């Protein structure tokens, strides 16, 4: 019995040893692999991350901060012109960071200060001129012949309770006490863009209808799929509405002519430009 007990204990000890050994090896392998992987991984010294400031011109506590902008952009803003003529390549290509101790709100006094700053630092010599640019013009389809849906308004729009303004929903555009100037100002936002990428009003829209006063109207055309939700214009009804111009843009233009007696045509209009006589790259500081 003593020899049998001794033999049994030896077998149990051997089995225990065999059972533990594989577990010990299995745990050690991942640790070794992880150690090797960590040794091969690149360290944080191999690169860096920095937050880039926003590109553009902004007002920060009364100072103008321009980040990554071209001189052309600065000149257009400071001189309040449509474009810059006779510019060297670097004026429209090179980008600068500029801090100027005046607000970007550009009151007449602040604009003059910014103009003086740019003139001094870029050794700018320039003069103002005018140039014709393409525009979209709202005109009467037939002179002195208003559409039947465009009637003179009796609303007193100086009274906020009068509910004047534009509102739109599928295939409809309604105006109450709206001037032609207000119509061309808000119409692009109400109608949005035409599928295919081209905006119906991709240029400035101007009133050249020759119609004065305020008008009421309701314009309707075959509805399109709504493509853009837009906010109501000031003074208009707060009912929700969406852009209503889709693939059937010709339907809208046809309705505009048949119901309101108006149409939109391409014309030219003068706008101010700044012509550069000479300019030099600045000394950085």
DOMIVO-535660 format. One line per field, with one value per residue (C-alpha): residue number from 1; residue in three letters; x, y, z. Coordinates in nm, 4 decimals. Each point is the difference from the previous one (the first is absolute). Layout:
N
resi	NUM, ...
resn	ALA, ...
x	X, ...
y	Y, ...
z	Z, ...
//
This chain:
285
resi	1, 2, 3, 4, 5, 6, 7, 8, 9, 10, 11, 12, 13, 14, 15, 16, 17, 18, 19, 20, 21, 22, 23, 24, 25, 26, 27, 28, 29, 30, 31, 32, 33, 34, 35, 36, 37, 38, 39, 40, 41, 42, 43, 44, 45, 46, 47, 48, 49, 50, 51, 52, 53, 54, 55, 56, 57, 58, 59, 60, 61, 62, 63, 64, 65, 66, 67, 68, 69, 70, 71, 72, 73, 74, 75, 76, 77, 78, 79, 80, 81, 82, 83, 84, 85, 86, 87, 88, 89, 90, 91, 92, 93, 94, 95, 96, 97, 98, 99, 100, 101, 102, 103, 104, 105, 106, 107, 108, 109, 110, 111, 112, 113, 114, 115, 116, 117, 118, 119, 120, 121, 122, 123, 124, 125, 126, 127, 128, 129, 130, 131, 132, 133, 134, 135, 136, 137, 138, 139, 140, 141, 142, 143, 144, 145, 146, 147, 148, 149, 150, 151, 152, 153, 154, 155, 156, 157, 158, 159, 160, 161, 162, 163, 164, 165, 166, 167, 168, 169, 170, 171, 172, 173, 174, 175, 176, 177, 178, 179, 180, 181, 182, 183, 184, 185, 186, 187, 188, 189, 190, 191, 192, 193, 194, 195, 196, 197, 198, 199, 200, 201, 202, 203, 204, 205, 206, 207, 208, 209, 210, 211, 212, 213, 214, 215, 216, 217, 218, 219, 220, 221, 222, 223, 224, 225, 226, 227, 228, 229, 230, 231, 232, 233, 234, 235, 236, 237, 238, 239, 240, 241, 242, 243, 244, 245, 246, 247, 248, 249, 250, 251, 252, 253, 254, 255, 256, 257, 258, 259, 260, 261, 262, 263, 264, 265, 266, 267, 268, 269, 270, 271, 272, 273, 274, 275, 276, 277, 278, 279, 280, 281, 282, 283, 284, 285
resn	UNK, UNK, UNK, UNK, UNK, UNK, UNK, UNK, UNK, UNK, UNK, UNK, UNK, UNK, UNK, UNK, UNK, UNK, UNK, UNK, UNK, UNK, UNK, UNK, UNK, UNK, UNK, UNK, UNK, UNK, UNK, UNK, UNK, UNK, UNK, UNK, UNK, UNK, UNK, UNK, UNK, UNK, UNK, UNK, UNK, UNK, UNK, UNK, UNK, UNK, UNK, UNK, UNK, UNK, UNK, UNK, UNK, UNK, UNK, UNK, UNK, UNK, UNK, UNK, UNK, UNK, UNK, UNK, UNK, UNK, UNK, UNK, UNK, UNK, UNK, UNK, UNK, UNK, UNK, UNK, UNK, UNK, UNK, UNK, UNK, UNK, UNK, UNK, UNK, UNK, UNK, UNK, UNK, UNK, UNK, UNK, UNK, UNK, UNK, UNK, UNK, UNK, UNK, UNK, UNK, UNK, UNK, UNK, UNK, UNK, UNK, UNK, UNK, UNK, UNK, UNK, UNK, UNK, UNK, UNK, UNK, UNK, UNK, UNK, UNK, UNK, UNK, UNK, UNK, UNK, UNK, UNK, UNK, UNK, UNK, UNK, UNK, UNK, UNK, UNK, UNK, UNK, UNK, UNK, UNK, UNK, UNK, UNK, UNK, UNK, UNK, UNK, UNK, UNK, UNK, UNK, UNK, UNK, UNK, UNK, UNK, UNK, UNK, UNK, UNK, UNK, UNK, UNK, UNK, UNK, UNK, UNK, UNK, UNK, UNK, UNK, UNK, UNK, UNK, UNK, UNK, UNK, UNK, UNK, UNK, UNK, UNK, UNK, UNK, UNK, UNK, UNK, UNK, UNK, UNK, UNK, UNK, UNK, UNK, UNK, UNK, UNK, UNK, UNK, UNK, UNK, UNK, UNK, UNK, UNK, UNK, UNK, UNK, UNK, UNK, UNK, UNK, UNK, UNK, UNK, UNK, UNK, UNK, UNK, UNK, UNK, UNK, UNK, UNK, UNK, UNK, UNK, UNK, UNK, UNK, UNK, UNK, UNK, UNK, UNK, UNK, UNK, UNK, UNK, UNK, UNK, UNK, UNK, UNK, UNK, UNK, UNK, UNK, UNK, UNK, UNK, UNK, UNK, UNK, UNK, UNK, UNK, UNK, UNK, UNK, UNK, UNK, UNK, UNK, UNK, UNK, UNK, UNK, UNK, UNK, UNK, UNK, UNK, UNK, UNK, UNK, UNK, UNK, UNK, UNK
x	0.0000, 0.2871, 0.1594, -0.3370, -0.0659, 0.3458, -0.0467, -0.3393, 0.1395, 0.2756, -0.2589, -0.2145, 0.3044, 0.1059, -0.3493, -0.0130, 0.3370, -0.1083, -0.3241, 0.1659, 0.2851, -0.2076, -0.1970, 0.3197, 0.1433, -0.3289, -0.0046, 0.3639, -0.0224, -0.2329, 0.2081, 0.3135, -0.1739, -0.1393, 0.3479, 0.1471, -0.2832, 0.0476, 0.3726, -0.0703, -0.2766, 0.0952, 0.0204, -0.2044, 0.3120, -0.0436, -0.2826, -0.2025, -0.3579, -0.0962, -0.3410, -0.0185, -0.1783, -0.3120, 0.0665, -0.1688, -0.0531, -0.1672, -0.0495, 0.1447, -0.0597, 0.0236, 0.2990, 0.0027, 0.1720, 0.0583, 0.1351, 0.1169, -0.1614, 0.1171, 0.0757, -0.2757, -0.2549, 0.1253, -0.0121, -0.3545, -0.1164, 0.1850, -0.0856, -0.3548, 0.0399, -0.1251, 0.3413, 0.3673, 0.1466, 0.3606, 0.1244, 0.3289, -0.0276, 0.1190, -0.2803, -0.2608, 0.2112, 0.2184, -0.1699, 0.0724, -0.0838, -0.0765, -0.1063, -0.1356, -0.1030, -0.3441, -0.3341, -0.0860, -0.3485, 0.1576, -0.1787, 0.1092, 0.2719, 0.1202, 0.0020, 0.2238, 0.2344, 0.0226, 0.0549, 0.2850, 0.1521, -0.0058, 0.1230, 0.2976, 0.0995, -0.0411, 0.1232, -0.3337, -0.0758, -0.3490, -0.3041, -0.3718, -0.1920, -0.3249, -0.0584, -0.3074, -0.0833, -0.2730, -0.3096, -0.3484, -0.2653, -0.3674, -0.1885, -0.3536, -0.0631, -0.2024, 0.0541, -0.2818, -0.1960, -0.0204, -0.1127, -0.3503, 0.1354, 0.2102, -0.2188, 0.0735, 0.0000, -0.2133, 0.1992, 0.1767, 0.3323, 0.1308, -0.2391, 0.1538, -0.3446, -0.0470, 0.1867, 0.1902, 0.2673, 0.0567, -0.0976, 0.0283, -0.1029, -0.0178, -0.0545, -0.1164, 0.1519, -0.2149, 0.0797, -0.1805, 0.0914, 0.3277, 0.2023, 0.1903, 0.3260, -0.1058, -0.1045, 0.3414, 0.1750, -0.1789, -0.0983, 0.3293, -0.0132, -0.3610, 0.0618, 0.3378, 0.1973, -0.0825, 0.1049, 0.3182, 0.1992, -0.0906, -0.1862, -0.2916, 0.1371, 0.3744, 0.0584, -0.1225, -0.3737, -0.1031, -0.3349, -0.0403, -0.3760, -0.0785, -0.2857, -0.0289, -0.2134, -0.1032, -0.1751, -0.1990, 0.0253, -0.0314, 0.2212, -0.0650, 0.1625, 0.0232, 0.1610, 0.3469, 0.1638, 0.0945, 0.3796, 0.0852, -0.1601, 0.0369, -0.1012, -0.2764, 0.0987, -0.0432, -0.3640, -0.1312, -0.2274, 0.1796, -0.1591, 0.2644, 0.0962, 0.2612, 0.1779, -0.2312, 0.2187, 0.1192, 0.0489, -0.2920, 0.1653, -0.1547, -0.3426, 0.0818, 0.1281, -0.3080, -0.2306, 0.1913, -0.0666, -0.3574, -0.1293, 0.2063, 0.1041, 0.3674, 0.3021, 0.3703, 0.2585, 0.3774, 0.1297, 0.3108, 0.0365, 0.2960, 0.1823, 0.3046, 0.3451, 0.3455, 0.2731, 0.3521, 0.2719, 0.2767, 0.0322, 0.2872, 0.0235, 0.0074, 0.2800, -0.1130, -0.0070
y	0.0000, 0.2339, -0.0624, 0.0470, 0.3279, 0.1245, -0.0911, 0.1713, 0.3189, 0.0015, -0.0362, 0.2813, 0.2268, -0.0734, 0.0736, 0.3263, 0.1018, -0.0767, 0.1914, 0.3132, 0.0230, 0.0671, 0.2728, 0.1687, -0.0034, 0.1216, 0.3060, 0.0814, 0.0109, 0.3034, 0.1927, -0.0648, 0.0998, 0.3183, 0.0888, -0.0444, 0.2030, 0.2831, 0.0062, 0.0328, 0.2675, 0.3617, 0.2489, 0.3221, 0.2009, -0.1067, 0.2528, 0.2887, 0.1317, 0.3660, 0.1630, 0.2272, 0.3338, 0.0549, 0.1426, 0.3308, 0.3472, 0.0406, 0.2593, -0.0947, 0.2495, 0.3011, -0.1238, -0.1309, -0.3387, -0.1369, -0.3540, -0.1617, 0.2595, 0.1527, 0.3671, 0.0074, -0.1026, 0.2696, 0.2704, -0.0908, 0.0183, 0.3198, 0.1959, -0.1437, -0.0868, -0.2866, -0.1017, 0.0954, 0.0751, -0.0188, -0.2149, -0.1950, -0.3748, 0.0048, 0.2411, -0.2643, -0.3070, 0.0686, -0.0185, 0.2081, 0.0224, 0.3602, 0.1579, 0.3542, 0.2139, 0.0952, -0.1776, -0.1980, 0.1553, 0.2630, 0.3225, 0.2812, 0.1006, -0.3588, -0.0621, 0.3022, -0.1232, -0.3449, 0.1550, 0.2104, -0.3071, -0.2081, 0.2925, 0.0515, -0.3634, -0.1111, 0.3265, 0.0097, 0.2506, -0.0471, 0.1817, -0.0700, -0.0817, -0.1601, -0.3170, -0.1750, -0.3405, -0.2484, 0.0086, -0.1524, 0.2678, -0.0215, 0.1856, 0.0292, -0.2631, 0.2539, 0.3641, 0.1619, -0.3248, -0.1453, -0.3579, -0.0631, -0.1590, 0.3077, 0.2602, 0.3176, -0.0686, 0.1862, -0.1312, 0.2386, -0.1835, 0.2494, -0.1790, -0.3312, -0.1543, 0.0403, -0.3284, 0.1304, -0.2024, -0.3145, -0.3556, -0.3156, -0.3625, -0.2720, 0.1675, 0.3302, 0.3381, 0.2569, 0.3660, 0.2444, 0.3660, -0.0768, 0.2508, -0.1126, 0.0776, -0.2360, -0.2643, -0.0132, 0.0093, -0.3051, -0.1992, -0.1964, -0.1191, -0.1168, -0.1909, -0.1561, -0.1830, -0.1949, -0.3700, -0.0366, 0.2477, 0.3245, 0.2569, 0.1675, 0.3226, -0.0608, 0.3720, 0.3137, 0.0480, 0.3618, 0.1742, 0.1649, -0.0439, 0.3696, -0.0858, 0.2087, -0.0528, -0.3169, -0.2979, -0.3100, -0.3141, -0.3754, -0.1860, -0.3698, -0.2547, -0.3811, -0.1083, -0.1427, -0.2201, 0.2208, 0.0318, 0.2599, 0.1178, 0.3773, 0.2442, 0.2527, 0.3507, 0.2752, 0.1024, -0.3041, -0.2685, -0.2488, -0.2993, -0.2564, 0.0012, -0.1548, 0.0846, -0.0845, 0.0236, -0.3365, -0.1546, 0.2020, 0.3418, 0.0905, -0.0512, 0.2656, 0.2443, -0.0619, 0.0597, 0.3151, 0.1409, -0.1219, 0.0847, 0.3002, 0.1417, -0.0167, -0.1806, -0.0355, 0.0836, 0.0332, 0.3567, 0.1984, 0.2357, 0.2165, -0.0705, 0.1647, -0.1563, 0.0889, 0.0248, -0.0586, 0.2227, -0.1512, -0.2242, -0.1713, -0.3019, 0.1141, -0.0207, -0.2552, 0.0862
z	0.0000, 0.0749, -0.3404, -0.1752, 0.1840, -0.0863, -0.3658, -0.0072, 0.1443, -0.2617, -0.2827, 0.1433, 0.0348, -0.3579, -0.1341, 0.1946, -0.1368, -0.3581, 0.0502, 0.1287, -0.2456, -0.3140, 0.1790, 0.1100, -0.3551, -0.1541, 0.2256, -0.0639, -0.3824, -0.0346, 0.2517, -0.2042, -0.3262, 0.1573, 0.1265, -0.3484, -0.1625, 0.2490, -0.0754, -0.3745, 0.0253, -0.0920, 0.2842, 0.0290, -0.0872, -0.3640, -0.0644, 0.1363, -0.0026, 0.0065, -0.0232, -0.3052, 0.0440, -0.2147, -0.3446, -0.0763, 0.1428, 0.3367, 0.2701, 0.3412, 0.2812, -0.2281, -0.2012, -0.3559, -0.0236, -0.3505, -0.0211, -0.3221, -0.2283, -0.3256, -0.0464, -0.2610, 0.2642, 0.2379, -0.2673, -0.1061, 0.3624, 0.0909, -0.3146, -0.0388, -0.3686, -0.2155, -0.1339, -0.0285, -0.3426, -0.1231, 0.2876, 0.0082, 0.0490, 0.3627, 0.0981, -0.0767, 0.0890, 0.3056, 0.3402, 0.3075, 0.3701, 0.0971, 0.3276, -0.0189, 0.2968, -0.1292, -0.0274, -0.3131, 0.0097, -0.2244, 0.0778, -0.2367, 0.2478, 0.0506, -0.3753, -0.0539, 0.2738, -0.1599, -0.3442, 0.1418, 0.1690, -0.3200, -0.2097, 0.2299, 0.0545, -0.3635, -0.1547, -0.1790, -0.2740, -0.1470, -0.1337, -0.0102, -0.3162, -0.1125, -0.1987, -0.1362, 0.1498, -0.1057, 0.2221, -0.0014, -0.0360, 0.0967, -0.2745, -0.1345, -0.2658, -0.1984, 0.0862, 0.1997, 0.0104, 0.3493, 0.0588, 0.1327, 0.3205, 0.0884, 0.1700, 0.1952, 0.3735, 0.2527, 0.2965, 0.2346, 0.0295, 0.2572, 0.2374, 0.1121, 0.0275, -0.3761, -0.0714, -0.3011, -0.1780, -0.2053, 0.0829, -0.2074, -0.0049, -0.2654, -0.3353, 0.1498, 0.0794, 0.1793, 0.0504, 0.2276, -0.0118, -0.1795, -0.2019, -0.3088, 0.1844, 0.2799, -0.2513, -0.1681, 0.3409, 0.1415, -0.3093, -0.0410, 0.3624, -0.0423, -0.3217, 0.0765, -0.2686, -0.3120, -0.0030, -0.2016, 0.2016, -0.1752, 0.2016, -0.1747, 0.1442, -0.0129, -0.0525, 0.1681, -0.0517, -0.0599, -0.0228, -0.3388, -0.0218, 0.0301, 0.2400, 0.3175, 0.3088, 0.1826, -0.1539, 0.0926, -0.2100, -0.0012, -0.2447, -0.0661, -0.2318, -0.0243, 0.3290, 0.0171, 0.2631, 0.2979, 0.0169, 0.2623, 0.3223, 0.0467, 0.2742, -0.0463, -0.1006, 0.2595, 0.0324, -0.1865, 0.1370, 0.2235, -0.1733, -0.0995, -0.3660, -0.2260, -0.3194, -0.2838, -0.3081, -0.1254, -0.3407, -0.1431, 0.0129, -0.3382, 0.1618, 0.2582, -0.2621, -0.2155, 0.2962, 0.0920, -0.3454, -0.0465, 0.3490, 0.1111, -0.3371, 0.1050, -0.1359, 0.0742, -0.2601, -0.0146, -0.0043, 0.0886, 0.2942, 0.1039, 0.3259, 0.1599, -0.0423, 0.1269, -0.2658, 0.1299, -0.1414, 0.2157, 0.3053, 0.1827, 0.2312, 0.3638, 0.2537, 0.2582, 0.3711
//
